[in-house]
Amino acid sequence: MSGAVLEEMQEKAVEAAEFMRLFSTPSRLMLLCCIAQRERSVGEIQEELGFKQPALSQQLAELRQAGLVETRRHSRQVYYSISDGRVAAVMSMLTQMFCEVEPTSDEQIAPVSPAKRQSRAGAGAAIPGEMAHWARLEKMD
């Protein structure tokens, strides 16, 4: 490996480590999982995840400052959405790796078969609503 290639890999490793640090706490993972499903207002996030306002504001500010989420203001409401495609890819991968159930409706859940989990892992696509279900499962622990 040439010195230039190694130097570039080291720079990218620093960038990757900082990016992954943003996923390193359960509260930020829950927050990203919630927002990855659809744009949400601060009130919706607070209600769904049960975060206290100061902690939520701090986490959202860090994610916004890092460029992972963006805001949209409508009247007095502030809405958050994912602004970095890498976040959606990471959340999809985490869902595939750690979610053991698949929502079949708002009221029912069914186990994900190993074959289906494997086929999704290969396809790189998450089932709609699965990340939100993961967030709800994590909150209950």
C-alpha positions as CSV (number, residue, x, y, z in Angstrom):
1,M,0.0,0.0,0.0
2,S,1.4,3.4,-1.0
3,G,1.9,6.1,1.5
4,A,-0.7,8.3,-0.2
5,V,-3.3,5.6,-0.1
6,L,-2.6,4.8,3.6
7,E,-2.8,8.5,4.4
8,E,-6.2,8.8,2.7
9,M,-7.5,5.7,4.4
10,Q,-6.4,7.2,7.8
11,E,-8.3,10.4,7.0
12,K,-11.4,8.5,6.0
13,A,-11.1,6.4,9.1
14,V,-11.2,9.5,11.3
15,E,-14.3,10.7,9.3
16,A,-16.0,7.4,9.6
17,A,-15.3,7.2,13.4
18,E,-16.8,10.6,13.9
19,F,-19.8,9.6,11.8
20,M,-20.3,6.4,13.7
21,R,-19.9,8.2,17.1
22,L,-23.2,10.0,16.3
23,F,-24.9,6.5,16.4
24,S,-23.1,5.5,19.6
25,T,-25.8,6.2,22.2
26,P,-29.1,4.5,22.6
27,S,-31.0,7.9,22.8
28,R,-29.5,9.1,19.5
29,L,-30.2,5.8,17.8
30,M,-33.8,6.0,18.9
31,L,-34.0,9.5,17.7
32,L,-32.6,8.7,14.3
33,C,-34.8,5.7,14.0
34,C,-37.8,7.8,14.7
35,I,-36.9,10.5,12.3
36,A,-35.8,8.1,9.6
37,Q,-39.4,6.8,9.2
38,R,-40.8,10.3,8.3
39,E,-40.5,13.9,9.1
40,R,-41.6,14.6,12.7
41,S,-42.2,17.6,14.8
42,V,-40.4,18.0,18.1
43,G,-43.6,17.4,19.9
44,E,-44.2,14.1,18.0
45,I,-40.7,12.9,18.8
46,Q,-41.0,13.8,22.4
47,E,-44.3,12.0,22.7
48,E,-43.2,8.9,20.8
49,L,-39.9,8.5,22.6
50,G,-40.6,9.9,26.0
51,F,-37.6,12.2,26.0
52,K,-37.5,15.2,28.2
53,Q,-37.3,18.5,26.3
54,P,-33.7,19.5,27.4
55,A,-32.2,16.1,26.4
56,L,-34.1,16.0,23.2
57,S,-33.0,19.6,22.2
58,Q,-29.4,18.7,23.0
59,Q,-29.5,15.5,20.9
60,L,-31.3,17.2,18.0
61,A,-28.8,20.1,18.0
62,E,-25.9,17.7,17.8
63,L,-27.4,15.8,14.9
64,R,-28.3,19.1,13.2
65,Q,-24.8,20.5,13.7
66,A,-23.3,17.3,12.2
67,G,-25.6,17.7,9.2
68,L,-27.5,14.4,9.7
69,V,-30.9,16.0,10.2
70,E,-32.5,19.2,8.8
71,T,-35.3,21.3,10.0
72,R,-38.4,22.8,8.5
73,R,-40.5,25.4,10.3
74,H,-44.2,25.5,9.8
75,S,-45.9,28.2,11.9
76,R,-44.6,27.6,15.4
77,Q,-43.7,23.9,14.8
78,V,-40.2,22.7,13.9
79,Y,-40.0,19.5,11.9
80,Y,-37.0,17.3,11.6
81,S,-36.0,14.9,8.8
82,I,-32.9,13.0,7.8
83,S,-30.7,15.1,5.5
84,D,-27.8,12.6,5.0
85,G,-28.4,9.5,2.8
86,R,-25.7,7.6,4.8
87,V,-28.0,7.8,7.9
88,A,-30.9,6.1,6.0
89,A,-28.5,3.4,4.8
90,V,-27.1,2.8,8.3
91,M,-30.6,2.7,9.9
92,S,-31.7,0.3,7.3
93,M,-28.7,-2.0,8.0
94,L,-29.3,-1.8,11.7
95,T,-32.9,-2.6,11.3
96,Q,-32.1,-5.7,9.2
97,M,-29.5,-6.8,11.7
98,F,-31.3,-6.3,15.0
99,C,-35.1,-6.3,14.4
100,E,-36.6,-9.7,15.1
101,V,-40.2,-8.9,14.3
102,E,-42.0,-7.5,11.2
103,P,-45.1,-5.4,11.6
104,T,-48.0,-6.7,9.6
105,S,-50.4,-4.0,10.7
106,D,-50.5,-1.3,13.4
107,E,-51.9,-3.8,15.8
108,Q,-50.1,-7.1,14.9
109,I,-46.5,-8.3,14.6
110,A,-45.2,-11.5,13.2
111,P,-41.8,-13.0,13.4
112,V,-39.4,-12.4,10.4
113,S,-38.3,-15.7,9.0
114,P,-34.5,-16.2,8.7
115,A,-34.9,-16.6,4.9
116,K,-36.8,-13.3,4.6
117,R,-34.3,-11.5,6.9
118,Q,-31.4,-12.9,4.7
119,S,-33.1,-11.8,1.5
120,R,-33.7,-8.3,2.9
121,A,-30.1,-8.1,4.0
122,G,-29.0,-8.9,0.5
123,A,-31.5,-6.4,-1.0
124,G,-30.5,-3.6,1.4
125,A,-34.2,-2.6,1.9
126,A,-36.1,-2.3,5.1
127,I,-39.8,-3.0,5.4
128,P,-41.7,0.3,5.8
129,G,-42.5,0.9,9.5
130,E,-40.0,-1.6,10.7
131,M,-37.5,1.0,12.1
132,A,-40.4,2.6,14.0
133,H,-41.3,-0.7,15.5
134,W,-37.6,-1.2,16.5
135,A,-37.8,2.1,18.3
136,R,-40.9,1.1,20.1
137,L,-39.3,-2.2,21.2
138,E,-36.2,-0.5,22.4
139,K,-38.3,2.1,24.4
140,M,-40.1,-0.7,26.3
141,D,-36.8,-2.3,27.6
